[in-house]
Amino acid sequence: MKPSLDAVGDHRSDWLFRDWIYGTALPKYHLDHSLKEGDGGTVVVEGKLTQSDVPQDFVMMVPLYFDFDGHWAMAGRVPVIGSSTANVNVTLPKMPKRVAINVNHDLLAAEASVKKL
C-alpha cells in the first residue's frame, strides 16, 4: 500500500470500503490557513482542516493543492477521522498564488471551502 493511502496506519484499505462503498455519509470540508516565510526562501502553510457531518469512524485523506504560476500541484494529504479538525503544516518551495482542496473534484463532499487567515 502506498503511504499516502495508509490513513489509519494499519496498511489496509478497510476505511475506504467502509466509508465510500458501503457508507452513505457526505462530508463537508473547510480549510483555514496562513502562509509565512520559511528557511531558505521556502513558504510554510499552517492551518486547520475540518471535516464535518460524518460518523466518528469516517476516514479521509484530504489532498492539498497549491497554484504555482497557473498550474495546480498536490503537495500532501491530511488524514482526518470523524467530525474533527486536523492540523496542516506543509513546507513549499515558493509562495503559491492560491491554496485549495477539491481542485480536481477528487473529494466526494457536500461542501469544500478554503479561507486564508
Contacts in CASP RR format, 6 or more apart in sequence:
PFRMAT RR
TARGET T0000
AUTHOR 0000-0000-0000
METHOD contacts of the structure
MODEL  1
MKPSLDAVGDHRSDWLFRDWIYGTALPKYHLDHSLKEGDGGTVVVEGKLT
QSDVPQDFVMMVPLYFDFDGHWAMAGRVPVIGSSTANVNVTLPKMPKRVA
INVNHDLLAAEASVKKL
1 11 0 8 1.000
1 12 0 8 1.000
1 13 0 8 1.000
4 61 0 8 1.000
4 76 0 8 1.000
4 77 0 8 1.000
5 13 0 8 1.000
5 16 0 8 1.000
5 61 0 8 1.000
7 15 0 8 1.000
7 16 0 8 1.000
7 59 0 8 1.000
7 60 0 8 1.000
7 61 0 8 1.000
7 79 0 8 1.000
7 81 0 8 1.000
8 15 0 8 1.000
8 59 0 8 1.000
8 79 0 8 1.000
8 81 0 8 1.000
15 57 0 8 1.000
15 59 0 8 1.000
16 59 0 8 1.000
18 57 0 8 1.000
19 25 0 8 1.000
19 54 0 8 1.000
19 58 0 8 1.000
19 59 0 8 1.000
19 60 0 8 1.000
20 108 0 8 1.000
25 53 0 8 1.000
25 54 0 8 1.000
25 55 0 8 1.000
25 58 0 8 1.000
26 53 0 8 1.000
26 108 0 8 1.000
26 109 0 8 1.000
26 110 0 8 1.000
27 51 0 8 1.000
27 52 0 8 1.000
27 53 0 8 1.000
27 54 0 8 1.000
27 58 0 8 1.000
27 60 0 8 1.000
27 107 0 8 1.000
27 108 0 8 1.000
27 109 0 8 1.000
27 110 0 8 1.000
28 51 0 8 1.000
28 52 0 8 1.000
28 53 0 8 1.000
28 109 0 8 1.000
28 110 0 8 1.000
28 111 0 8 1.000
28 112 0 8 1.000
29 49 0 8 1.000
29 50 0 8 1.000
29 51 0 8 1.000
29 52 0 8 1.000
29 62 0 8 1.000
29 101 0 8 1.000
29 102 0 8 1.000
29 107 0 8 1.000
29 109 0 8 1.000
29 111 0 8 1.000
29 112 0 8 1.000
29 113 0 8 1.000
30 49 0 8 1.000
30 50 0 8 1.000
30 52 0 8 1.000
30 111 0 8 1.000
30 112 0 8 1.000
30 113 0 8 1.000
30 114 0 8 1.000
30 115 0 8 1.000
31 47 0 8 1.000
31 48 0 8 1.000
31 49 0 8 1.000
31 50 0 8 1.000
31 64 0 8 1.000
31 88 0 8 1.000
31 99 0 8 1.000
31 101 0 8 1.000
31 113 0 8 1.000
31 114 0 8 1.000
31 115 0 8 1.000
32 47 0 8 1.000
32 48 0 8 1.000
32 50 0 8 1.000
32 115 0 8 1.000
32 117 0 8 1.000
33 45 0 8 1.000
33 46 0 8 1.000
33 47 0 8 1.000
33 48 0 8 1.000
33 88 0 8 1.000
33 99 0 8 1.000
33 114 0 8 1.000
33 115 0 8 1.000
33 116 0 8 1.000
33 117 0 8 1.000
34 45 0 8 1.000
34 46 0 8 1.000
34 47 0 8 1.000
34 116 0 8 1.000
34 117 0 8 1.000
35 43 0 8 1.000
35 44 0 8 1.000
35 45 0 8 1.000
35 95 0 8 1.000
35 96 0 8 1.000
35 99 0 8 1.000
35 116 0 8 1.000
36 43 0 8 1.000
36 44 0 8 1.000
36 46 0 8 1.000
37 43 0 8 1.000
37 44 0 8 1.000
38 44 0 8 1.000
38 91 0 8 1.000
41 94 0 8 1.000
42 91 0 8 1.000
42 92 0 8 1.000
42 93 0 8 1.000
42 94 0 8 1.000
43 91 0 8 1.000
43 92 0 8 1.000
43 93 0 8 1.000
43 94 0 8 1.000
43 95 0 8 1.000
43 96 0 8 1.000
44 89 0 8 1.000
44 90 0 8 1.000
44 91 0 8 1.000
44 92 0 8 1.000
45 64 0 8 1.000
45 66 0 8 1.000
45 88 0 8 1.000
45 89 0 8 1.000
45 90 0 8 1.000
45 91 0 8 1.000
45 92 0 8 1.000
45 99 0 8 1.000
46 87 0 8 1.000
46 88 0 8 1.000
46 89 0 8 1.000
47 87 0 8 1.000
47 88 0 8 1.000
47 89 0 8 1.000
47 117 0 8 1.000
48 85 0 8 1.000
48 86 0 8 1.000
48 87 0 8 1.000
48 88 0 8 1.000
49 62 0 8 1.000
49 78 0 8 1.000
49 80 0 8 1.000
49 85 0 8 1.000
49 86 0 8 1.000
49 87 0 8 1.000
49 88 0 8 1.000
49 101 0 8 1.000
50 80 0 8 1.000
50 84 0 8 1.000
50 85 0 8 1.000
51 58 0 8 1.000
51 60 0 8 1.000
51 62 0 8 1.000
51 80 0 8 1.000
51 82 0 8 1.000
51 83 0 8 1.000
51 84 0 8 1.000
51 85 0 8 1.000
51 86 0 8 1.000
52 83 0 8 1.000
53 83 0 8 1.000
53 110 0 8 1.000
54 82 0 8 1.000
54 83 0 8 1.000
55 82 0 8 1.000
56 81 0 8 1.000
56 82 0 8 1.000
56 83 0 8 1.000
57 81 0 8 1.000
57 82 0 8 1.000
58 81 0 8 1.000
58 82 0 8 1.000
58 83 0 8 1.000
59 79 0 8 1.000
59 80 0 8 1.000
59 81 0 8 1.000
59 82 0 8 1.000
60 79 0 8 1.000
60 80 0 8 1.000
60 107 0 8 1.000
61 77 0 8 1.000
61 78 0 8 1.000
61 79 0 8 1.000
62 77 0 8 1.000
62 78 0 8 1.000
62 79 0 8 1.000
62 80 0 8 1.000
62 101 0 8 1.000
62 107 0 8 1.000
63 74 0 8 1.000
63 76 0 8 1.000
63 77 0 8 1.000
63 101 0 8 1.000
63 106 0 8 1.000
63 107 0 8 1.000
64 74 0 8 1.000
64 75 0 8 1.000
64 76 0 8 1.000
64 77 0 8 1.000
64 78 0 8 1.000
64 88 0 8 1.000
64 90 0 8 1.000
64 99 0 8 1.000
64 100 0 8 1.000
64 101 0 8 1.000
65 72 0 8 1.000
65 73 0 8 1.000
65 74 0 8 1.000
65 75 0 8 1.000
65 99 0 8 1.000
65 100 0 8 1.000
65 101 0 8 1.000
65 103 0 8 1.000
65 104 0 8 1.000
66 72 0 8 1.000
66 73 0 8 1.000
66 75 0 8 1.000
66 92 0 8 1.000
66 96 0 8 1.000
66 98 0 8 1.000
66 99 0 8 1.000
66 100 0 8 1.000
67 73 0 8 1.000
67 96 0 8 1.000
67 97 0 8 1.000
67 98 0 8 1.000
67 99 0 8 1.000
67 100 0 8 1.000
68 94 0 8 1.000
68 96 0 8 1.000
68 97 0 8 1.000
69 97 0 8 1.000
70 97 0 8 1.000
72 100 0 8 1.000
72 103 0 8 1.000
72 104 0 8 1.000
75 90 0 8 1.000
75 92 0 8 1.000
76 90 0 8 1.000
78 86 0 8 1.000
78 88 0 8 1.000
79 86 0 8 1.000
80 86 0 8 1.000
99 114 0 8 1.000
99 116 0 8 1.000
100 114 0 8 1.000
101 107 0 8 1.000
101 112 0 8 1.000
101 114 0 8 1.000
102 109 0 8 1.000
102 112 0 8 1.000
END
